[in-house]
Amino acid sequence: MYCFTKVVKVFLLGVILLLPEVIYAQGTFRGVNFKWGESILHRSPEWYESKEATDIADNVLLYQSKYGAWPKNTDLSKKPDKEVFKEIEEKGEANTIDNNATTRPMRFLALMYDATGQKKYKESFLKGLDYLLESQYDNGGWPQFYPLRKHGYYSEITYNDNAMMNVMFILRDIAQKKAPFGFVDESHREKSESAVEKGIDCILKTQVKQNGRLTVWCAQYDQNTLKPAWARNFEPPSLSGEESVDIVRFLMEIPNPSPEVKVAIEGAVQWFKDVQITGLAYHHKWGENGKPDAFVESDPDAAPLWARFYELETDKPIFIGRDKVIHYKLNEIEQERRGGYAYYGRWPEQLLTEDYPVWQKKYGGK
């Protein structure tokens, strides 16, 4: 019995800390969704013609808001509770690009239209596309929620959790007529292309420069001043070791990049190399109270790590709890944040070891 309980605990810890498809409702863990997650975009071509796929797609349509967006942290494969969804929509919580909301349903519906030719999937997709195009700021960034919410950090330009970059990647694919987006009309395609160009301009303008050298990006920026901004209490203005990776990857995929884009990439790659952490291992565990926790220990054989947050100006890894107080050691913040947030990771590893060498060989590096 003890062994079984221990195995279950280890499995649940892995679910909570490592899998991105954990579903939360009002902060409460509800379990792992095996039907609505990233894998929904990587099934066999035949599956998208199946009844299971069309049943899920029809449910996805029911979650689309009147503005064309979808809510986050929601199992879209299941039929919505009409009263609950009505409340979500009235609060404006159904209109976001956070946590793969809106962009993932759109990609799924594009696959469904490509497989079935059913007009309703195309119409819903285009309504979502209009939402993305309308919600872009004139400076090229995207807010986390649109229509804009009156309070909180939701109107800031949001790279956090790759929100803006998810939009940039899908608009780029549409602009380039990549499969399965060949059905998109020329007017929408041209608008998507223009939005991508504006987005790239925003990316270049928001790259942080320290003492004359380009570094990387913060997780969120003030939508008016383009200066680094706070989000939640434990998400301070800081250089991001995670979100910056997808930004650089997007820039690397630009054909025939401009000198400005090349310089941006080189600066970011060098920064990743400069701040990598060696000789340190990052572990997750169960605390004595039975709740998730994390710690670091010296390990000369450990693979390189990067911090989620680096202090502006100093490049020191920083850790912060719900009290909004910045610390320089992971063990100085509360267990709930240590165990419930990824403060270290290996996010840039593939970028540095695989993607960048290919890009540098193709475009001549500096």
PyMOL commands that set and color helices and strands:
alter all, ss='L'
color gray80, all
select helices_A, chain A and resi 2-18+38-41+47-49+51-63+82-90+98-100+103-116+119-135+160-175+186-206+243-252+259-275+330-332+335-340+349-363
alter helices_A, ss='H'
color red, helices_A
select strands_A, chain A and resi 22-25+28-32+157-158+209-210+213-214+220-221+239-240+280-286+292-298+306-307+309-310+319-320+326-327+344-345
alter strands_A, ss='S'
color yellow, strands_A
deselect
rebuild
show_as cartoon
